[in-house]
């Protein structure tokens, strides 16, 4: 038993996760590469499992008896959740109590105490080391307990028991649940190490955890044990170093509670130049070995009577913990003007992190692929997806790509005039390819994924993905004529000295976006104009959840007509994305009707709803046309007629650009529905825990699966392991951006600087809207501050006094819509959503790209 349950720390390594847990495996690995780690041993997971098997009350599936006379009734989802949480806490309490009082088998006790005596029998650190801990994707920092300065055999045994019990604290259970880690698959080891008489200790990051700079080392220190720094009990000394250990910046700490300071109470937490260099040297060595930035805990011994671990430079450092850094943001990069423009689609929608299933289905076949094929049609290589960096299928970064002309440009570019001539009528909706595309989608829509067999369901997904090739082909063929029409109008306006009229002339273009806005406005008027519904709306809280209101309306006979119109709207326009056109995992409008209803509620509370926007836009275009036709060169009827035709052609060109994009999206809800059905079947078969877990799988992995009801146990276990690891990596990334663009501090008294995108100057209260879930919180007259926009955001521009966006440029969707609505806009501020705050009073200068 002792050989399997107690191991010297030097006998385990990075491949010993299942035996020694994350902390033990990493410490053993550090010893193997010669790092100064305090000597110690590991009480392995085998000891934990043998004890768990010995008594039912120690097992993770232990269900304590319900308290009270009867089980509470589950009258609602929220009530059910409360009951589940209470029962979970009661179960955790029972497990912790059982583990803290568990009886050590004689052989295990003797093995542990023998290993303790070999360390000298003095003070030791007793640290929890769970098998799901210190992984590349999930640090589990602070989830299990550790105990310092443990002296004596009885105290050691008690500390080991408490480490085992800490696997079942409420916080540890909740953390594992969030990462979808099955409790039956987790176990815990315990690391016991000699305590160092630390005069100063702390943490070291081999990359800057805030800026993401990989060539910086961050060290924080305090007198005594590193626990003071990790727990936040003190404000530590903060050092920022170059890769060679040279000091770049030092911020002094503030006095606090000194945890376990050795001897010299006067010892400060400050580090000497020599100590900083030694720490940096060790940090670089560990990082080089693991091949990634690391998070290290360390201690420095200044008691020169302790001759153990005598390091070079006369500095005695002990490394007491190592783990890969989590949630590390990307390094800021500087983009060229070409990169900003050509990568705009990806940059605008990157706040939504694609899942592995996104990346292997829609993301590689949707708008990004459309742009790649459009570039290829003129002999330019522009593979936007190649800039996406993934770790085991999880997207963790994006490096903007640069378009590269190829030799094909010699033959491809001359094809543009031919396409302009052949497809110059811009009648793409009459193209046979488009008509076949719509018939195919109708056929796919008529078949419910739930009625298909497994092989049919997979074929349904493949067919839906190939359907998007048609809108892409149409866009490749018809956009040259659309672009030519716009260029021609711009040239004639420049010749006439009226170029400033271009935006107003094309603002009246009939597009699907304008059509959707009109319909939303009509629904808003119907909602606010209906006596019963209007009263309900007036009484509703401004932040009323759209899904909740929808449930109320569906139970109200007075709302039948409105709901019929609402359902018709979703049937016709429900393919619009809520968050990003680059992913299929996010719901479309038809999948999230509550979000659409929130938009309508917002418009209904605003005087002058969206329906007025069409009249206004057309009036703007008519006034611009009238002003242009007054030019003395355009007095002849034949010339005037030709110019009017050119204006119509340019407006139609805008429609081609907007509407072919929407046609691409028509496949999105069909594909999403089929993928969700795949997830449902895997969940029903017990292969995955929840249908939504399917987003963590790649499409090729799904295609290679045996039908869910025939999956073997080992194959199902392999799939669950893949999902668990990817879920942990994604969870650790959190909200870190996929790309971080270098910016400079704004000049003068400006809070932000960016690119001017829509002229004018307006002030108001900041309202940060991060995604479509926040749409309902925007109030009339507020300044809309957001990370990006897509066409779903258009109705918000009717309420906003100005717009400030992290990404984008003058040609992005937000800029175009802001100009249409006549509100100032500043694009490409990079970090406006983090620099500004809700409730802040600002003025937006759209002419100069500044926010004051």
N, C-alpha and C positions, 0 to 999 in steps of 0.2 A: 504493500500500500504506500509506503513512504516514497518509493521511487516514482510513483505516478502522481502523488499528491503534494509533495514538497520538492522543489527543484532550486538549485542555486541560480541566482539571477543571470550569471554568466552563461548558463546552459540554454537560455531561450533567446529568441531573436525575432525579427520582423515577420517570420513565417510561423510564429508560435501564438498567433492571436487566439485560436480556439483553446489553447492550453493556459496561456498566461494573461489573456485579456490585452486590451490596447496599451495600457500604461506599462505593464510588465514586458510585453513584446518589444516596445520601443526602447525601454531602458536596457534590456538585454542586448539589443542591437547596438546601442551606443557603447556598451562595454566591448563588444566584438570589434568595433572599429577604433578602440583605444581611447575613448572619451573618459574623462575623470568622473565616474559615477560611483556614489557610495555603495559599498558592498551590501549584499542582501540576498534574500531568497523569495520564492513565489510559492504561495499555497495555491495550487492550481485549481482550475475549474472542475477537475475530476473529484476533488474533495467536496466541493459544493454539490455536484450532481449526486454523488453517493449519499450524502446526507439528505438531499431532497427526495431521493428514492426510498429513504428509510422510514419516512413518516408522511402521511397524507397532508397534514397541516403545513408542511414545508414546500409543497408543490405549487407551481404557478397557476394550475387549474383548480386550486382549492377554493371551494365556495362556502363561506361561513354561513351559518344558519341566520335566516332573516330575523331581525329584532322586531318586537311588537307583536300584537295579536294577529295581524294579518298583513299580507303584502299590500302596499298602497296601490290604488287603481291608477291606470295610465289613461288619463282623460284627454291628454293633448300631447303633441310632439314635445313642447317645452317641458311639460310635466314628466314625460318619459325620460327626457335628458337629465332632469334633476334627480329622478330615481336612480338612473344608471350611474350618475356621478356619486350619489350617496352610497350606493352599494359598492362601487369601486373603491371609495375611501375606506369603507368598513372592511373590505377584503384586504386592502393594503395594510390596515392597522393589525389585522389578525396575522398576516404573514410576517410583518416586522416583529410582532410580539413573539411569534414562534421562533424566529431566527435569533433574536437576542437572548433567548433562553435555551437554545439547542444544546444538547449534551455532546461534548466532543468524544468520539470513540478513542479508546486508550491509545491505539497505534498512531492515530493522527495527532493526538495531543503530544505524544512523546516525540514524533518526528518534527513537529513545529518547535517544541522547546529545545530539542537537540540542535536545530539549525540556529535558533536564537542564541544559544550558549556559544556556538562557534563564532558568532559576531562579537562576543565579549560580554554579552548579557547586560549591556548598558542601555542608554536611551535609544529608541528606534522610532522611525516613522512607519505607520501602518496605513497603507493606501489601497483604496478600492481600485480594481482593474477589470471592468466589464468587457465582455466579448464584443459589444457593439460600440466600444469607446475608442476615442482617439483615431477614428477612421479618417481618410482623406475628405469625406463629405460631412462628417458629424463629429464635433469635438466632444460632446457630452460634458462640457466643462461644468463642474460643480454639481452634476446630477447625482453622483454617488459620494459617499463621505470618506474622508481621510482623517487620521488622528496622529498628532505630533507629540514628541517627547514622552513616549510611552515607556515606562520603566517597570520591570518585574514580570514574572511569568504569568501571574493571574491577570494582570492588567493587559498583557499582550493577548491572551485568549479572549478576554472581554472585548478588546478592540476589534479582533478578527470577526467575532460574532456581529458587532455593530456594523462592520463593513458589509457583511453578507446581508444584513437586514436593510441596509440603505439602498439595495437594489429595488426595494418595494416602497420607497417614499412616494408621496403623491406626485412630486415634481418629476421623478424618474419615470414613473408609469405614464404620465401625460406626455413627456418628451418622446418616449418610445412610440406611443400611440400616434403622435403627429408624424413620425417618420415611418409608420406602418411596419414596425419591427415586431413580429410575433413574440409574445412573452415566453412561449414554449421553446423558442430558439435562442434565448439569451441566458448567459450564465456569468458568474463573477469569480475572478481570482483575487487574491490579496497579496500585495507586495509589502515586504518588511525590509527596511533598510536602516543602516546606521544613521543616527542623527549627526549632523555636522554642527560644531560650535559656531554657527554663522554670525558674523558681525554685521553683514549686510547681505541682502538677497533681493531677488526680484524676477522680472520676466524679460525676455528678449525676443523680438520679432526680426527675422532676417529679411523682411520687406516691410515697407511702411503700410500698416493696416488701414490707414485713412486715405492716403493719396494713391496707394497701389504701386509706388515706385519700387522696383526690384533692386535698385542699386543703393538703397538706404537701409540702415539697420537702426531699429528703435530699441532702446534699453530703458527700463524703469526700475528704480531701486529704492529701498528703504532700510533703515537699521533693523536688525533682527531677522526673523524668518520671512520668506517670500509670501507667506499667507497674508501678511498685512497689505501687500500690493494686490494680490489676486482678489482678496475679499473687498477691497476698496476702503479698508479701515484708515488708510492714510492717503494723502496726496503725494505721490512719490516724486523723486528726482526723475526728470525726463531728459534723455539724451538722444540726439539724432546724429548718426554717424554715417560717414561714407563707407564704401565697401572695404577700404583698407583700415577701417577703425578710426580714421581721423574725425575729430569732433566738428560737427557743423553747427549744432545748436544745443544749448542746455537751458532747461527751464527748472528753476529751483522748486523743491517740494515744500510742503508745509508740515509742521510737527503734528504727529498723531499718536495713536497707540502703538508702541513698539512691541511687536510680538516675538518673545523669546530671544531678545538681544543677549549675546554672549558677553559676560563680564562687563565690558566697557559700556556703561550707560551713556557715556559721552560720545560713543561712536556715532557719527552721522551717517546718513544714507548716501552721501556723496561718494563718487568713485574717482580713483586716480586715473591719470592718462594711461598708465601701465595696465590697470585693471580693465579699462575700456578696450584697449587693444587686444588683451587676452580673450575677453568675452567675444569680441568680433571675430577673432581667429577661430574660436571654437564654433561659433554660429555658422560661419562660412563652411567649415568642414562638415558639419552635420547636414547643412543644406545641399552640399555637393553630393553627399552620400545618398540622400533621399531623392535628389533631383527635383526638389520643389521648396518653396519658402516654408520655414518652420517656426513654430511657437515653442520657446524653451523656457523652463524655469531653472534658476540657478541659485547658488549660495557661494559666498566668499568667506573663507576662514582667515581671520587675521590674528589668530592665536598661534604664535610661532612655536609653541611647545608641541602643537599637533603636526607631526612630520609626515602624516599620510598624504597621498596624492600631491606630492610636491611638484608643482608645475613649473615650466619655463617662466622666465621673467620674475621669478619669486612670487608669483600670484597663485594662491591656492583656491581654485574654482571647483565646485562640484555641480554637475548637471543632475537635477532631480526629476525632470520630466521633459519629454519631447513629443510633439505632435505636429502634423501638417497644419498650416494656417487655414482657417475657414473664412468664408465671406470676404475674401481678399478682392478688392475692386481692381479692374484693369488699369494698366498704366495709361496716363493721359497721352494722347497722340495729337500731332498737329496735322490737319488735313489741308491739302491743296484745294484751290478753287474747283479744279476738275473733279477731285474726289468727292467734295461736298455735293456737287451737282449730280454726278453719276450714281452715287450711293444714297441719294435722297430717300428713295422708297424704303430701303432697309433701315436707315438712320431714324426715319420718322416713326417706325413701328417696332424698334428694338426694345422699348420698355416692356413689351410682352415677351417673356422668355419662351421660345418654342420647346415643346416636349420632344422626346425621341420619335414619337409617332407623327408629330407635325413635320419634323425634318425629313422623314422618309416617305411622306405622302404629299400633303398640300404645299408645304414650304418649297419643295423642289419642283412643284408643277404649277404653282400659282403666279402671282404678279412678278416675283423675282425672275422666274424662268421666262415670263413674257418679255421682260426688259432684256434678258440675255439673248433671246432669239431676235429681238428687234435690232440689237447691236450687231449680231452676226449677219443680218440681212444687208448690212452695208460694209461687211468685212472687218468688223471690230470685235475683239474678244472682250467680253465683260461678264465674267462668271461671278455674280454677286455672292452666291452661296459658298464659293470657295473661301471667302473671307470669314466664314463662321468657324469658330474653334469649338471642339467638343471634347469632353472627357467621358469616355465610356457611354457615348450617346447623349450626354447632357450638355447642352449649349452653355458655355461659360465665358465666351468672348467673341468679339467681332473685330476684324482688322479690315477697314475699308480698302477696296481694291481699286486699281487704276485701269481704265480702259486701254487696250493695247491693239493698235492697228496691225492687221495681218496681211499676208500676200493676197488673200482673197479680196481685199479691197479693190484690186485692179479689175476684177470681174463683177464684184457685187455692187460697187457704187454706181456704175452705169445703169444698173437695173432700176434705180430710183426713178429716173424720168419715164421709163416704160411703165412702171406702176402708177405714176401720176396720170399718164394718158389712159391706161386701161381701167383704172379704178377712180377716175376723176369725177365721176358722177356722185360719189359719196353715198350711193344707194346700197349700203352694205346690208341693210335688213332684207333686201330682196335677193341677196346672194344665195344660191342653192346650198352652199355649205352652212350658212346660218339657219336656213329652214330645216335642214337635216339635224342640226345641233339641237334646235328646240324640240323637234319630234323625239329625239333620243332622250332628252331630259324629261319629257312628258311620260315616256315609256318607263324610265327609271323611277319617276315619282309615283307611278301607279302601282309599283310593287313594294309592299312593306318589307323591310329587312327582317322583321320578326317571322315572316312566312317562308323565308328562304332556308334551304339546307345549308350546311357549313360550306361546302364547295361552291354552291351558288352565291352565298354571301360574299365569299372572297372574290369571286368573279364580278359581282356587283360593284365592289370597291374598285377593282382594276378598271372596269368600264367607265365608272364615274371619273376616275383620275385621267383617263385618256380623253374624255369629252372636252377637257379644258384646252386641248390642242386647237380646237376650231376657233374660239375667240382670239387666241394668240395669232393664228394664221390670218384672220380677218384684220387684226390690228396691224400686222406687218404689211399687208397689202394696201390698206386704205389710209393709214396715217400719213404716208408721203404726200398724197393729194391734200389731206387736211392741213398738213404743215405748209405746203405750197400756197394754199389759200390764205393762211395767216401771214406768211411772209410777203405775199403780193400786196395784201391790204396795208401792212406796215410800210412797205416801200412807197406806195402811193401817198400815204399819209405823211411820210417824211418829205416827199417831193413837194407836197402842198403846204408843208409847215404846220401840219395838224396832228403830229404823232401822238400828242398827249390825249387824243380822243380814242386811241385804240382800245383801252380798257373799257370805256363806256360803250363803245360800239358793239363789242362782243358780249357784254354783260347780259344782254337779252337773249342769248343763245338758248334754244330749247334743249335741255339736258335732263337725264333721269334724276339728277340731284335736285334740280329745280322742281321737277314734277313731284318728287317725294316731299319736298318742303311745302308745296301747295296743298298736298293731301293732308299732311300733318296739321297745317293751319286750319283746314276745313274741319278736321276732327276736333281741334281745340275749340273752334267756334261752336260746334255742335255740343261739346261737353259743357262749355260755360253758358250756352244759350238755353239749355234744357233746365226748366225750373227745379225739378227734383235733384238732378245731378249737380246743378250749380250750387244749390244749398249744401249738398253733401261735400262739394269741393271747398266751399267757403269755410266749412266747419273742420275740414281736414287740416291736420298739422302740416306745415310746409315741408317737413321731412318724412311725410307718410310714405311708407314703402309701396312701390308700384304693384308688387305681387299681392300685397295685402288688400289694396284698393280693388285690384282686379277680381279677387275672390268675393269681395263685397258686392261689386257691380254684377257679377254673374248670378248672384242670389237675388237681385233686385229686378222685378219685371219692368220697372220704368226705364231700365238701362238697355233693354233688348235691342232697340233700333241702333243705339250708339255702338253696342258690342258687335252687332252684325256688320256695321261699317268698319269697325276696328279689325275684325277678323278678315274682312275682304282686303283691307290694307296690308295686313301681314301676309296674306296669301300672295299678293302681287309684288310686294317689296321686301318680303321677309328675308331675302338673301343678303341684305346689307349686314356687314360685320359690326359687332359691338366694340371690339378692342383693336383688332389688327387684321388686315386682309392677308397676312402672311401665315396665319395659323388656323387650324381647324379645331383645335381644342377649345377655343373661346366660343361662346354661343353666338349665333346670328340673331337677328331680330325675331325671327319666327320661333327661335328656341328660348328667347328671353322677353316675352311680351310685357312683363312688368317694367322693364327698362324703357320700352317704347312708350308705355302709358305715362311714365314719369316725365318724359319729354313733352307729351301732350298736356299733362297737368301744368307743367312749367309755362308752356305757351298760353294756356287758358287763363293763367293768372296775370299775363302780360297784356297791357292794352295794345291793340294793333297787332293781331297775331300774324302768323306766317303767310296767310293767304295774301296779305297786302304786299308781300315781297315781290310777287310776280309782276303786279301792276307797276310797282316802283321801278323794278329792273327794266321792264319794257319801256317805261316812260323815260328813264335815263338814256336807253339806247335810242329812242326816237328823238330826244333833244339833241343828242350827239350827232345823229344823222342829219337833222335839220340844220345844225350849225355847219356841218361839213359841206352840205349842198349849197350853202350861201357863198361858197368860195367862187370868185369870179371865173376860174378855169372850168367850173362845172355848170355853166349856164346852159350849154347845149343839151337838149333832151337825150340825144344818143349817148353822150358822155355820162350824164347823170344815171341813165339806165344801166350802163356798164358798171359804174361804181356801186350802185345798189346791188347788182348781182354779185359783185365781189364781196360786199358786206355779208350778204346771205351765205355765200360759200364759206366765208371765214367763221360765221356762227355755226354752220353745219360742221365745220372742222372741229370746233370745240365740242360739239355733240359726239363726234366720233371718238375723240379722246376720252370723254367721260363715260360714254355709254358702253363702249367695248370693254372697259374695265368692269362695269357692273355685270355685263354678260358673263365674264369670267367667274364672277362670284355666284352665279346661279347654281353652280355645281356644289357650292360649299355646304349648304344644309343637308343635301343628299348624302354627301360623303360623310359628314359628321354623324348623321343618323345611323349609317351602316357601321361605322367604327364603334359607336356607343353600344350597338347591338352585339358586336363582338365582345366588348367588355362585359356586357350583361351575361352572356353565355359562359364566359370564363369564370365569372363570379358565382353564377348558379351552380357550376360544376365544382366549386370549391378550389379552383386553381388559383384565383386571386381573391383578395379580401373584399374589394369593392370594384364596381364596374369602372370607376374613374381611374383605377390603377393601370388600365390598358394604355393610357397615354405615355407611360414609362417604357413601353415596349417599342421596338422597331418593327416596321412593316414586314421585313424579311423574316424576322423571328416569328411573327404571327402566321405568315404564309407556310412556314415549315412545321407548324404545330400539327399534331394529331387532333382530330375533332375533340372538343372539350370533354364530351361524355366518355371518351375512350382514352384520355390521357393517363399515362402511368404515374405512379407516385413519384419516382425520381425525376421525371420530366416536369411535373407540376412543381416540385420542390426547387428545381433549377430556375423556373420562371419566377417564383416568389423571391428567390435570392437576387436575381437580376433587378427586380422591381425595388426590393429593399435597398440595394446599394445605390441605385440611381435616385431614388427618393431622398436618401440621405444626402447625396451630393447636391441635389437641387435645393433641399431645405437649407443646407449650409450656405449656399450662394445668396439666399434671401432676396433682397431687393437690389443687390449690387448691379450696376448697369453693365451692359454687355460691351459698351464702348464709351470711353471717356475722352472728350475732346479738350485739348489745351485751351485755356482762356487766360486773359490778363485781367488784373483788377481794373474796374471802371475808372475812367479819369474824372477829375473834377468832383462835383458833388453827386454824380450819378450813382445809383445803387446797382444798376446793371447796364451793360452795353450789348448790342447785338446788331443784326442787319435790318435796316429800314425796309419795311415790306408794305405798309399802307400808310399814306400820309395823314397828317392831322395830329392834334394834341388833345388828350382827354384825361381826366382824373377820375378816381374812384377808390373803392375799397377792394383790396386784393381778395380773390377767392381762388384757391388752388383746387383744380379738378384734375385728378390723376388718371381716372378712367371713367367708363360709362356708368359705373356704379354711383359716381358722385354727381351726375348731371343734375339731379333734383335740388342740389344745395346752392346752385347759382341764383343770385337775386338780380333783379333788374338794376342796371346801372353799375354793376360791379366790374372790376377788371378781371377778365378770365386769364389765369396763369396755368399753363398745362405743359406736360412733357412733349406732347405731339398731338396731332389731330388727324382724323380721317373724315370722310363725308358724313358719318353718323353724328359728328359734332356740330354740323351746320346750324341746327336750330338754336344752339347756345349763342351764336353770334348776334341774334336778334335781341338778346337781353344785355349782352356785355357792352360796356362803354369803350373798351379797348381790349387788345389781346397781346399776351406775352407768351412766347413758346420757346422751350429749350432747344428744339431742333428746327430744321427747315430753313428755307430761304425765300426770296421774293416769288419764286415759281411754285412754291408748295401749296397744298390745298388750303391751309389756314390763311396764307397771304392772299390768295385769290378771293376767298370768301369774304375776308375782312375788307378788301377793296370794294367788293360788290355792295357790302352793307355800309360802306363809308365810315368805318371805325379805324382808328390808328392801330398798327400792329408792329411789333418788334419780334423778329425771328432769330433763331440760332443763339439765344443767350447762354446756352449750355447748362447752366445751373440755376435758372430763375426759380424753379420750383423748390429749391433748397435755400436760396438766399432770401426769398420773400416769404411772408407768412400771412395766413388768413387774418383779415382785419386791419392790415397795414394800409395806410393812405398813401397812394402813389399817383404820379402823373406820368403818362406814357407819351413820349415824343416819337411818333411814327416817321417823322421826316429825317431824324438823325439817328434813330435806332437806340434811344436811351430811355431809361426809366429812372425817375427822380422820386 
